């Protein structure tokens, strides 16, 4: 009797979720799948995930399933690696070959809105209902301008989780570090020549975004912020400098591969040749697609720093404002399919942190991925990746900081001098 009641309850919950999602999708626009005739609308869909192991296969299946149920719409993948994506997408969006649907982070959202790339989504969705269903209203607000929503949140990724190989730590008799000193010592003890590294972090000049993604969790962990409480550039503040010094110390310890492209460092981790990194939940499932044996030994802990302040990347799907209405509606149909519960349940397992709909976080998911709680606990301490007060210039500001962070580890100049120079240049950039 209890089992029957439980089954009936599960069915009811699923139906309610489906009804809720349907109401959020309500719109006065025509459904692109109801076109007459044999015309096929092509939706060019640009994102780095077409090229990433694990996610590539997931979205290839997504494309096949969508086209099977929407015979009048075809998805054309436009894939670029993360290293090159943000440089190339800006060129594409200004061309005659621009994608209809594309991803972007919070850092570029304000700029892309000002450049006229983004279509407001309010006319396609029941926004009041949708805002009750999304995993994060604040994340949606970051893509709101002039009272309209221009982006649909895709994932909310903190890069501050301490991802570690349980087997390597256990074999070395090392406990999971909880302080900076323990972290430093553990990384050194887990390093064996150039055969095994204790820690991986971006330290090459190939990708400024990787530098900021990997260095800022440490700097934030000491309380450092790009814009301080006074509204000034805080890159020369004591907390920021303390974090930069620790990042330099880790890179100089011999426990980190030097001047190595970060994607190559990741491969070392997936091969079981690196013990720790600071990264998002996606890293765990990426490891599964690369090496299931190593994946079994991976866990995630709280960052080992005094502050829970953490850099969080919010990624959105955007619809191109500069395409004809038929393509816009077709792109919306692709976006709606992405937001269906069936795919959201797959997507959150690939990401390992909050995705579009909060209903994706089921009790079964929590049991399967107990470390998900780490990323949820970090969520209230978010430090947005866009630069507060200078959102339209965030990309240039972050690239400039990345240049100076590289100077810190490649020269013998004092950190204080370098970061003071960095502050001066940032002030000249914003006038």
KEPA-397390 format. One record per residue (C-alpha): residue number from 1; residue in three letters; z, y, x. Coordinates in steps of 0.001 Angstrom, whole numbers, plus 500000, padded with zeros to 6 digits. Layout:
<atoms>
atom drentor->NUM mike->ala z->Z y->Y x->X
...
</atoms>
This chain:
<atoms>
atom drentor->1 mike->unk z->500000 y->500000 x->500000
atom drentor->2 mike->unk z->500864 y->502393 x->502808
atom drentor->3 mike->unk z->497619 y->501579 x->504619
atom drentor->4 mike->unk z->495623 y->502319 x->501437
atom drentor->5 mike->unk z->497368 y->505693 x->501021
atom drentor->6 mike->unk z->496740 y->506547 x->504671
atom drentor->7 mike->unk z->493050 y->505682 x->504354
atom drentor->8 mike->unk z->492727 y->507788 x->501195
atom drentor->9 mike->unk z->494463 y->510698 x->502961
atom drentor->10 mike->unk z->492076 y->510456 x->505944
atom drentor->11 mike->unk z->489052 y->510509 x->503602
atom drentor->12 mike->unk z->490431 y->513563 x->501806
atom drentor->13 mike->unk z->491054 y->515401 x->505070
atom drentor->14 mike->unk z->487531 y->514662 x->506297
atom drentor->15 mike->unk z->486067 y->515896 x->502988
atom drentor->16 mike->unk z->488136 y->519082 x->503159
atom drentor->17 mike->unk z->486950 y->519736 x->506715
atom drentor->18 mike->unk z->483338 y->519252 x->505665
atom drentor->19 mike->unk z->483765 y->521502 x->502613
atom drentor->20 mike->unk z->485446 y->524171 x->504773
atom drentor->21 mike->unk z->482706 y->524129 x->507363
atom drentor->22 mike->unk z->480066 y->524289 x->504640
atom drentor->23 mike->unk z->481672 y->527386 x->503138
atom drentor->24 mike->unk z->481756 y->529069 x->506520
atom drentor->25 mike->unk z->478033 y->528450 x->506844
atom drentor->26 mike->unk z->477296 y->530104 x->503480
atom drentor->27 mike->unk z->474618 y->532766 x->503828
atom drentor->28 mike->unk z->472082 y->534751 x->501890
atom drentor->29 mike->unk z->469397 y->533708 x->504384
atom drentor->30 mike->unk z->466790 y->531078 x->503581
atom drentor->31 mike->unk z->467281 y->527636 x->505081
atom drentor->32 mike->unk z->464725 y->527127 x->507853
atom drentor->33 mike->unk z->464587 y->523383 x->507077
atom drentor->34 mike->unk z->463121 y->524124 x->503619
atom drentor->35 mike->unk z->459856 y->525531 x->504949
atom drentor->36 mike->unk z->456747 y->524283 x->503223
atom drentor->37 mike->unk z->453752 y->522839 x->505025
atom drentor->38 mike->unk z->453541 y->521328 x->508478
atom drentor->39 mike->unk z->454468 y->524412 x->510536
atom drentor->40 mike->unk z->457047 y->523722 x->513203
atom drentor->41 mike->unk z->459338 y->526446 x->514527
atom drentor->42 mike->unk z->460322 y->526102 x->518172
atom drentor->43 mike->unk z->463789 y->527208 x->519230
atom drentor->44 mike->unk z->463985 y->527835 x->522960
atom drentor->45 mike->unk z->467586 y->527007 x->523853
atom drentor->46 mike->unk z->468812 y->528237 x->527248
atom drentor->47 mike->unk z->471985 y->526969 x->528918
atom drentor->48 mike->unk z->473169 y->525420 x->532148
atom drentor->49 mike->unk z->474339 y->522269 x->530352
atom drentor->50 mike->unk z->470820 y->520870 x->530165
atom drentor->51 mike->unk z->471223 y->520195 x->533909
atom drentor->52 mike->unk z->474864 y->518996 x->534158
atom drentor->53 mike->unk z->475723 y->515272 x->534211
atom drentor->54 mike->unk z->477534 y->514189 x->531064
atom drentor->55 mike->unk z->476721 y->517337 x->529133
atom drentor->56 mike->unk z->473005 y->516853 x->529780
atom drentor->57 mike->unk z->473038 y->513479 x->528045
atom drentor->58 mike->unk z->475221 y->514819 x->525231
atom drentor->59 mike->unk z->472821 y->517660 x->524431
atom drentor->60 mike->unk z->469757 y->515471 x->524777
atom drentor->61 mike->unk z->471233 y->513311 x->522008
atom drentor->62 mike->unk z->472109 y->516486 x->520086
atom drentor->63 mike->unk z->468451 y->517557 x->520295
atom drentor->64 mike->unk z->467241 y->514152 x->519081
atom drentor->65 mike->unk z->469702 y->514060 x->516167
atom drentor->66 mike->unk z->468941 y->517645 x->515140
atom drentor->67 mike->unk z->465171 y->517175 x->515176
atom drentor->68 mike->unk z->465494 y->513945 x->513183
atom drentor->69 mike->unk z->467251 y->515834 x->510382
atom drentor->70 mike->unk z->465249 y->519066 x->510749
atom drentor->71 mike->unk z->461591 y->517958 x->511073
atom drentor->72 mike->unk z->460295 y->521536 x->510908
atom drentor->73 mike->unk z->462339 y->522760 x->513877
atom drentor->74 mike->unk z->461903 y->521706 x->517495
atom drentor->75 mike->unk z->464360 y->522505 x->520304
atom drentor->76 mike->unk z->462807 y->523419 x->523649
atom drentor->77 mike->unk z->465411 y->523073 x->526427
atom drentor->78 mike->unk z->465544 y->525810 x->529052
atom drentor->79 mike->unk z->467847 y->524463 x->531745
atom drentor->80 mike->unk z->469155 y->526230 x->534820
atom drentor->81 mike->unk z->472005 y->525338 x->537135
atom drentor->82 mike->unk z->475202 y->527348 x->536773
atom drentor->83 mike->unk z->474558 y->528802 x->540229
atom drentor->84 mike->unk z->471360 y->530513 x->539082
atom drentor->85 mike->unk z->471819 y->530803 x->535322
atom drentor->86 mike->unk z->473167 y->534364 x->535020
atom drentor->87 mike->unk z->470623 y->535812 x->537406
atom drentor->88 mike->unk z->467664 y->534122 x->535715
atom drentor->89 mike->unk z->468725 y->534549 x->532090
atom drentor->90 mike->unk z->468797 y->538350 x->532437
atom drentor->91 mike->unk z->465165 y->538254 x->533539
atom drentor->92 mike->unk z->464210 y->535853 x->530744
atom drentor->93 mike->unk z->465868 y->537963 x->528048
atom drentor->94 mike->unk z->463726 y->540931 x->529076
atom drentor->95 mike->unk z->460503 y->538907 x->529084
atom drentor->96 mike->unk z->458016 y->537767 x->526459
atom drentor->97 mike->unk z->459262 y->534215 x->526970
atom drentor->98 mike->unk z->462873 y->534883 x->525936
atom drentor->99 mike->unk z->465004 y->532080 x->524452
atom drentor->100 mike->unk z->466003 y->532209 x->520791
atom drentor->101 mike->unk z->469448 y->530704 x->521398
atom drentor->102 mike->unk z->471362 y->531050 x->524646
atom drentor->103 mike->unk z->474852 y->530916 x->526109
atom drentor->104 mike->unk z->476802 y->533586 x->527933
atom drentor->105 mike->unk z->480364 y->534351 x->528909
atom drentor->106 mike->unk z->482677 y->537125 x->527811
atom drentor->107 mike->unk z->482004 y->538941 x->531097
atom drentor->108 mike->unk z->478431 y->539767 x->530076
atom drentor->109 mike->unk z->478835 y->540055 x->526299
atom drentor->110 mike->unk z->479362 y->543817 x->526104
atom drentor->111 mike->unk z->476490 y->544544 x->528490
atom drentor->112 mike->unk z->474078 y->542233 x->526671
atom drentor->113 mike->unk z->475047 y->543872 x->523381
atom drentor->114 mike->unk z->474349 y->547327 x->524815
atom drentor->115 mike->unk z->470988 y->546108 x->526118
atom drentor->116 mike->unk z->470061 y->545010 x->522595
atom drentor->117 mike->unk z->469776 y->541283 x->523307
atom drentor->118 mike->unk z->472257 y->540064 x->520660
atom drentor->119 mike->unk z->471737 y->539474 x->516951
atom drentor->120 mike->unk z->474781 y->540077 x->514696
atom drentor->121 mike->unk z->475854 y->536817 x->513024
atom drentor->122 mike->unk z->477639 y->538236 x->509977
atom drentor->123 mike->unk z->474606 y->537850 x->507687
atom drentor->124 mike->unk z->474348 y->534138 x->508457
atom drentor->125 mike->unk z->477985 y->533030 x->508078
atom drentor->126 mike->unk z->480892 y->533559 x->505705
atom drentor->127 mike->unk z->482932 y->535299 x->508375
atom drentor->128 mike->unk z->486353 y->535448 x->506622
atom drentor->129 mike->unk z->486247 y->531684 x->506092
atom drentor->130 mike->unk z->484847 y->530989 x->509541
atom drentor->131 mike->unk z->487573 y->533025 x->511247
atom drentor->132 mike->unk z->490166 y->530764 x->509631
atom drentor->133 mike->unk z->488390 y->527696 x->511014
atom drentor->134 mike->unk z->487574 y->528726 x->514589
atom drentor->135 mike->unk z->489956 y->527654 x->517333
atom drentor->136 mike->unk z->490610 y->531223 x->518476
atom drentor->137 mike->unk z->490255 y->534428 x->516474
atom drentor->138 mike->unk z->490997 y->536533 x->519594
atom drentor->139 mike->unk z->488064 y->534848 x->521336
atom drentor->140 mike->unk z->485778 y->535803 x->518458
atom drentor->141 mike->unk z->487087 y->539373 x->518574
atom drentor->142 mike->unk z->485935 y->539652 x->522184
atom drentor->143 mike->unk z->482352 y->539374 x->520862
atom drentor->144 mike->unk z->482815 y->541926 x->518072
atom drentor->145 mike->unk z->481213 y->545375 x->518309
atom drentor->146 mike->unk z->480739 y->548042 x->515651
atom drentor->147 mike->unk z->482546 y->545813 x->513159
atom drentor->148 mike->unk z->480084 y->542918 x->513596
atom drentor->149 mike->unk z->480298 y->539575 x->515395
atom drentor->150 mike->unk z->477565 y->538969 x->517956
atom drentor->151 mike->unk z->478643 y->535639 x->519457
atom drentor->152 mike->unk z->479915 y->532258 x->518309
atom drentor->153 mike->unk z->482674 y->530945 x->520537
atom drentor->154 mike->unk z->481645 y->527679 x->522218
atom drentor->155 mike->unk z->484560 y->526907 x->524537
atom drentor->156 mike->unk z->487680 y->528594 x->525893
atom drentor->157 mike->unk z->488151 y->527441 x->529450
atom drentor->158 mike->unk z->491141 y->528140 x->531645
atom drentor->159 mike->unk z->490409 y->527329 x->535276
atom drentor->160 mike->unk z->494104 y->527125 x->536220
atom drentor->161 mike->unk z->494950 y->523508 x->535419
atom drentor->162 mike->unk z->495995 y->521545 x->538509
atom drentor->163 mike->unk z->493580 y->518602 x->538457
atom drentor->164 mike->unk z->494702 y->515831 x->540803
atom drentor->165 mike->unk z->493976 y->512268 x->541873
atom drentor->166 mike->unk z->497095 y->510257 x->540980
atom drentor->167 mike->unk z->496136 y->507406 x->543302
atom drentor->168 mike->unk z->495803 y->509591 x->546397
atom drentor->169 mike->unk z->499124 y->511344 x->545739
atom drentor->170 mike->unk z->500906 y->508067 x->545051
atom drentor->171 mike->unk z->499566 y->506379 x->548178
atom drentor->172 mike->unk z->500800 y->509344 x->550252
atom drentor->173 mike->unk z->504184 y->509343 x->548509
atom drentor->174 mike->unk z->503656 y->512913 x->547307
atom drentor->175 mike->unk z->504914 y->514302 x->544008
atom drentor->176 mike->unk z->502810 y->516681 x->541943
atom drentor->177 mike->unk z->503496 y->520142 x->543463
atom drentor->178 mike->unk z->505245 y->522723 x->541304
atom drentor->179 mike->unk z->505542 y->525657 x->543750
atom drentor->180 mike->unk z->503098 y->527364 x->546151
atom drentor->181 mike->unk z->504919 y->525955 x->549199
atom drentor->182 mike->unk z->504836 y->522419 x->547799
atom drentor->183 mike->unk z->501161 y->522893 x->546973
atom drentor->184 mike->unk z->500320 y->524025 x->550502
atom drentor->185 mike->unk z->502261 y->521190 x->552152
atom drentor->186 mike->unk z->500846 y->518557 x->549789
atom drentor->187 mike->unk z->497286 y->519697 x->550520
atom drentor->188 mike->unk z->497888 y->519399 x->554268
atom drentor->189 mike->unk z->499495 y->515952 x->554001
atom drentor->190 mike->unk z->496664 y->514689 x->551816
atom drentor->191 mike->unk z->494026 y->515737 x->554359
atom drentor->192 mike->unk z->492666 y->513099 x->556755
atom drentor->193 mike->unk z->490301 y->514731 x->559251
atom drentor->194 mike->unk z->486991 y->515312 x->557508
atom drentor->195 mike->unk z->487287 y->512018 x->555618
atom drentor->196 mike->unk z->489613 y->513277 x->552884
atom drentor->197 mike->unk z->490634 y->516771 x->551780
atom drentor->198 mike->unk z->493821 y->517855 x->550065
atom drentor->199 mike->unk z->492281 y->520667 x->548042
atom drentor->200 mike->unk z->488854 y->521992 x->547114
atom drentor->201 mike->unk z->488037 y->525603 x->546228
atom drentor->202 mike->unk z->484884 y->527715 x->546389
atom drentor->203 mike->unk z->484549 y->529488 x->549749
atom drentor->204 mike->unk z->480807 y->529859 x->550376
atom drentor->205 mike->unk z->478558 y->532823 x->549637
atom drentor->206 mike->unk z->476075 y->530869 x->547516
atom drentor->207 mike->unk z->477633 y->531884 x->544177
atom drentor->208 mike->unk z->479928 y->534898 x->543592
atom drentor->209 mike->unk z->480839 y->533510 x->540166
atom drentor->210 mike->unk z->482243 y->530374 x->541765
atom drentor->211 mike->unk z->484333 y->532490 x->544137
atom drentor->212 mike->unk z->485877 y->534417 x->541252
atom drentor->213 mike->unk z->486291 y->531269 x->539176
atom drentor->214 mike->unk z->488213 y->529526 x->541950
atom drentor->215 mike->unk z->490108 y->532328 x->543688
atom drentor->216 mike->unk z->491360 y->534199 x->540622
atom drentor->217 mike->unk z->493559 y->531342 x->539299
atom drentor->218 mike->unk z->495546 y->531586 x->542551
atom drentor->219 mike->unk z->495601 y->535394 x->542539
atom drentor->220 mike->unk z->496566 y->535466 x->538857
atom drentor->221 mike->unk z->499230 y->532874 x->539636
atom drentor->222 mike->unk z->500995 y->535447 x->541820
atom drentor->223 mike->unk z->500636 y->538090 x->539097
atom drentor->224 mike->unk z->497548 y->539801 x->540514
atom drentor->225 mike->unk z->495162 y->541480 x->538087
atom drentor->226 mike->unk z->491887 y->543320 x->538571
atom drentor->227 mike->unk z->493108 y->546072 x->536230
atom drentor->228 mike->unk z->496854 y->546648 x->536427
atom drentor->229 mike->unk z->499268 y->547839 x->533737
atom drentor->230 mike->unk z->498533 y->551466 x->534641
atom drentor->231 mike->unk z->494831 y->550979 x->533916
atom drentor->232 mike->unk z->493919 y->551297 x->537606
atom drentor->233 mike->unk z->492124 y->548813 x->539851
atom drentor->234 mike->unk z->494896 y->546463 x->540980
atom drentor->235 mike->unk z->493048 y->544687 x->543792
atom drentor->236 mike->unk z->495249 y->546389 x->546413
atom drentor->237 mike->unk z->498512 y->545886 x->544505
atom drentor->238 mike->unk z->501216 y->543743 x->546195
atom drentor->239 mike->unk z->500828 y->540867 x->543704
atom drentor->240 mike->unk z->497047 y->540730 x->544118
atom drentor->241 mike->unk z->497335 y->540845 x->547913
atom drentor->242 mike->unk z->499971 y->538091 x->547896
atom drentor->243 mike->unk z->497595 y->535872 x->545931
atom drentor->244 mike->unk z->494680 y->536654 x->548265
atom drentor->245 mike->unk z->496836 y->535842 x->551284
atom drentor->246 mike->unk z->497771 y->532481 x->549825
atom drentor->247 mike->unk z->494118 y->531739 x->549021
atom drentor->248 mike->unk z->493223 y->532606 x->552632
atom drentor->249 mike->unk z->496107 y->530478 x->553896
atom drentor->250 mike->unk z->494835 y->527479 x->551939
atom drentor->251 mike->unk z->491302 y->527946 x->553256
atom drentor->252 mike->unk z->492595 y->528231 x->556845
atom drentor->253 mike->unk z->494894 y->525215 x->556572
atom drentor->254 mike->unk z->492267 y->522605 x->557405
atom drentor->255 mike->unk z->492875 y->520969 x->554031
atom drentor->256 mike->unk z->489867 y->522634 x->552363
atom drentor->257 mike->unk z->486176 y->522003 x->553236
atom drentor->258 mike->unk z->485020 y->525234 x->554887
atom drentor->259 mike->unk z->481929 y->527204 x->553833
atom drentor->260 mike->unk z->480754 y->524326 x->551657
atom drentor->261 mike->unk z->478921 y->524866 x->548359
atom drentor->262 mike->unk z->481442 y->524210 x->545603
atom drentor->263 mike->unk z->479234 y->521709 x->543763
atom drentor->264 mike->unk z->479222 y->519669 x->546977
atom drentor->265 mike->unk z->483004 y->519911 x->547159
atom drentor->266 mike->unk z->483170 y->518586 x->543607
atom drentor->267 mike->unk z->481131 y->515576 x->544641
atom drentor->268 mike->unk z->483759 y->514852 x->547300
atom drentor->269 mike->unk z->486402 y->514854 x->544574
atom drentor->270 mike->unk z->484317 y->512544 x->542389
atom drentor->271 mike->unk z->483925 y->510204 x->545372
atom drentor->272 mike->unk z->487708 y->510015 x->545768
atom drentor->273 mike->unk z->487614 y->512078 x->548962
atom drentor->274 mike->unk z->489555 y->515106 x->547667
atom drentor->275 mike->unk z->492970 y->515116 x->546020
atom drentor->276 mike->unk z->493449 y->518385 x->544115
atom drentor->277 mike->unk z->491626 y->521353 x->542606
atom drentor->278 mike->unk z->492263 y->524132 x->540094
atom drentor->279 mike->unk z->489785 y->523814 x->537278
atom drentor->280 mike->unk z->489136 y->523364 x->533574
atom drentor->281 mike->unk z->489411 y->520290 x->531397
atom drentor->282 mike->unk z->485662 y->519731 x->531634
atom drentor->283 mike->unk z->486243 y->518622 x->535236
atom drentor->284 mike->unk z->487930 y->515408 x->534085
atom drentor->285 mike->unk z->485057 y->514256 x->531900
atom drentor->286 mike->unk z->482522 y->515345 x->534487
atom drentor->287 mike->unk z->484316 y->512970 x->536849
atom drentor->288 mike->unk z->483932 y->510185 x->534290
atom drentor->289 mike->unk z->480156 y->510587 x->534266
atom drentor->290 mike->unk z->480064 y->510693 x->538083
atom drentor->291 mike->unk z->482540 y->507945 x->538958
atom drentor->292 mike->unk z->484483 y->506081 x->536219
atom drentor->293 mike->unk z->486775 y->504461 x->538815
atom drentor->294 mike->unk z->487967 y->507842 x->540135
atom drentor->295 mike->unk z->488163 y->509209 x->536597
atom drentor->296 mike->unk z->490838 y->506620 x->535745
atom drentor->297 mike->unk z->493088 y->508152 x->538424
atom drentor->298 mike->unk z->492721 y->511802 x->537362
atom drentor->299 mike->unk z->495434 y->513791 x->535615
atom drentor->300 mike->unk z->496170 y->517495 x->535007
atom drentor->301 mike->unk z->499429 y->519406 x->535565
atom drentor->302 mike->unk z->500639 y->522987 x->535178
atom drentor->303 mike->unk z->499491 y->525360 x->537945
atom drentor->304 mike->unk z->502054 y->525493 x->540806
atom drentor->305 mike->unk z->502480 y->529269 x->540793
atom drentor->306 mike->unk z->505200 y->531695 x->539687
atom drentor->307 mike->unk z->503071 y->533292 x->536928
atom drentor->308 mike->unk z->501216 y->531557 x->534087
atom drentor->309 mike->unk z->498692 y->534396 x->533984
atom drentor->310 mike->unk z->495338 y->532642 x->534213
atom drentor->311 mike->unk z->491648 y->533439 x->534306
atom drentor->312 mike->unk z->489994 y->532138 x->531191
atom drentor->313 mike->unk z->486263 y->531930 x->530622
atom drentor->314 mike->unk z->485151 y->532328 x->526998
atom drentor->315 mike->unk z->481624 y->531095 x->526433
atom drentor->316 mike->unk z->479515 y->531976 x->523396
atom drentor->317 mike->unk z->476249 y->531041 x->521774
atom drentor->318 mike->unk z->474072 y->534088 x->521113
atom drentor->319 mike->unk z->470992 y->534486 x->518939
atom drentor->320 mike->unk z->468231 y->536679 x->520348
atom drentor->321 mike->unk z->467857 y->539934 x->518415
atom drentor->322 mike->unk z->464272 y->540423 x->519598
atom drentor->323 mike->unk z->462507 y->537458 x->518009
atom drentor->324 mike->unk z->460966 y->537196 x->514546
atom drentor->325 mike->unk z->463127 y->536293 x->511548
atom drentor->326 mike->unk z->461757 y->532770 x->511212
atom drentor->327 mike->unk z->462897 y->531945 x->514750
atom drentor->328 mike->unk z->466271 y->533601 x->514175
atom drentor->329 mike->unk z->466927 y->531453 x->511116
atom drentor->330 mike->unk z->465824 y->528339 x->512981
atom drentor->331 mike->unk z->468210 y->529215 x->515836
atom drentor->332 mike->unk z->471006 y->529617 x->513268
atom drentor->333 mike->unk z->470270 y->526118 x->511959
atom drentor->334 mike->unk z->470682 y->524756 x->515497
atom drentor->335 mike->unk z->473955 y->526655 x->515842
atom drentor->336 mike->unk z->475227 y->525300 x->512518
atom drentor->337 mike->unk z->474392 y->521766 x->513612
atom drentor->338 mike->unk z->476368 y->522358 x->516814
atom drentor->339 mike->unk z->479341 y->523340 x->514642
atom drentor->340 mike->unk z->479289 y->520199 x->512492
atom drentor->341 mike->unk z->482557 y->518201 x->512843
atom drentor->342 mike->unk z->480760 y->515145 x->514235
atom drentor->343 mike->unk z->479391 y->517057 x->517210
atom drentor->344 mike->unk z->482517 y->519177 x->517666
atom drentor->345 mike->unk z->484519 y->515966 x->518093
atom drentor->346 mike->unk z->482132 y->514897 x->520856
atom drentor->347 mike->unk z->482049 y->518366 x->522425
atom drentor->348 mike->unk z->485818 y->518717 x->522797
atom drentor->349 mike->unk z->485946 y->515369 x->524585
atom drentor->350 mike->unk z->483347 y->516647 x->527010
atom drentor->351 mike->unk z->485121 y->520006 x->527506
atom drentor->352 mike->unk z->488803 y->519106 x->527490
atom drentor->353 mike->unk z->489889 y->522511 x->526153
atom drentor->354 mike->unk z->489584 y->524415 x->522835
atom drentor->355 mike->unk z->486060 y->524510 x->521402
atom drentor->356 mike->unk z->484544 y->526258 x->518375
atom drentor->357 mike->unk z->486525 y->524632 x->515551
atom drentor->358 mike->unk z->490259 y->523908 x->515656
atom drentor->359 mike->unk z->489691 y->520807 x->513489
atom drentor->360 mike->unk z->488224 y->519125 x->516601
atom drentor->361 mike->unk z->491772 y->518745 x->517982
atom drentor->362 mike->unk z->492819 y->515649 x->516054
atom drentor->363 mike->unk z->495999 y->513592 x->516592
atom drentor->364 mike->unk z->493780 y->510853 x->518018
atom drentor->365 mike->unk z->492304 y->513303 x->520514
atom drentor->366 mike->unk z->495765 y->514427 x->521647
atom drentor->367 mike->unk z->496823 y->510839 x->522181
atom drentor->368 mike->unk z->493685 y->510080 x->524170
atom drentor->369 mike->unk z->493893 y->513270 x->526255
atom drentor->370 mike->unk z->497581 y->514166 x->526670
atom drentor->371 mike->unk z->496783 y->516656 x->529460
atom drentor->372 mike->unk z->494982 y->518828 x->526885
atom drentor->373 mike->unk z->498415 y->520348 x->526231
atom drentor->374 mike->unk z->498314 y->521994 x->529673
atom drentor->375 mike->unk z->495325 y->524123 x->528659
atom drentor->376 mike->unk z->496834 y->524930 x->525267
atom drentor->377 mike->unk z->500044 y->526098 x->526953
atom drentor->378 mike->unk z->498047 y->528381 x->529251
atom drentor->379 mike->unk z->496162 y->529986 x->526353
atom drentor->380 mike->unk z->498807 y->532664 x->525517
atom drentor->381 mike->unk z->498688 y->533914 x->529130
atom drentor->382 mike->unk z->494962 y->534603 x->529263
atom drentor->383 mike->unk z->493530 y->537156 x->531684
atom drentor->384 mike->unk z->490016 y->537885 x->530324
atom drentor->385 mike->unk z->487230 y->537601 x->532858
atom drentor->386 mike->unk z->485675 y->540855 x->531700
atom drentor->387 mike->unk z->487154 y->543911 x->533408
atom drentor->388 mike->unk z->489246 y->545834 x->530898
atom drentor->389 mike->unk z->487851 y->549320 x->530390
atom drentor->390 mike->unk z->484691 y->548538 x->532344
atom drentor->391 mike->unk z->483257 y->545675 x->530271
atom drentor->392 mike->unk z->479640 y->546740 x->530749
atom drentor->393 mike->unk z->480121 y->546789 x->534524
atom drentor->394 mike->unk z->482187 y->543616 x->534734
atom drentor->395 mike->unk z->479499 y->541571 x->536426
atom drentor->396 mike->unk z->478956 y->544117 x->539214
atom drentor->397 mike->unk z->482713 y->544634 x->539686
atom drentor->398 mike->unk z->483415 y->540904 x->539942
atom drentor->399 mike->unk z->480551 y->540381 x->542402
atom drentor->400 mike->unk z->481944 y->543190 x->544555
atom drentor->401 mike->unk z->485415 y->541634 x->544572
atom drentor->402 mike->unk z->483872 y->538274 x->545488
atom drentor->403 mike->unk z->482181 y->539887 x->548510
atom drentor->404 mike->unk z->485512 y->541235 x->549757
atom drentor->405 mike->unk z->487280 y->537926 x->549140
atom drentor->406 mike->unk z->484686 y->536236 x->551326
atom drentor->407 mike->unk z->485302 y->538898 x->553976
atom drentor->408 mike->unk z->488988 y->537958 x->553869
atom drentor->409 mike->unk z->488317 y->534373 x->554927
atom drentor->410 mike->unk z->485425 y->535064 x->557305
atom drentor->411 mike->unk z->487009 y->537864 x->559354
atom drentor->412 mike->unk z->490307 y->538576 x->561089
atom drentor->413 mike->unk z->490796 y->541957 x->559404
atom drentor->414 mike->unk z->494056 y->542369 x->557527
atom drentor->415 mike->unk z->494036 y->541483 x->553860
atom drentor->416 mike->unk z->495591 y->544857 x->553023
atom drentor->417 mike->unk z->492782 y->546782 x->554741
atom drentor->418 mike->unk z->490048 y->544700 x->553171
atom drentor->419 mike->unk z->491434 y->544955 x->549647
atom drentor->420 mike->unk z->492037 y->548702 x->550007
atom drentor->421 mike->unk z->488372 y->549035 x->550991
atom drentor->422 mike->unk z->487505 y->546905 x->547979
atom drentor->423 mike->unk z->489451 y->549251 x->545688
atom drentor->424 mike->unk z->487650 y->552283 x->547095
atom drentor->425 mike->unk z->484258 y->550708 x->546516
atom drentor->426 mike->unk z->485182 y->549712 x->542962
atom drentor->427 mike->unk z->486230 y->553276 x->542239
atom drentor->428 mike->unk z->482902 y->554537 x->543558
atom drentor->429 mike->unk z->481023 y->552029 x->541372
atom drentor->430 mike->unk z->482641 y->553338 x->538190
atom drentor->431 mike->unk z->482490 y->556945 x->539332
</atoms>
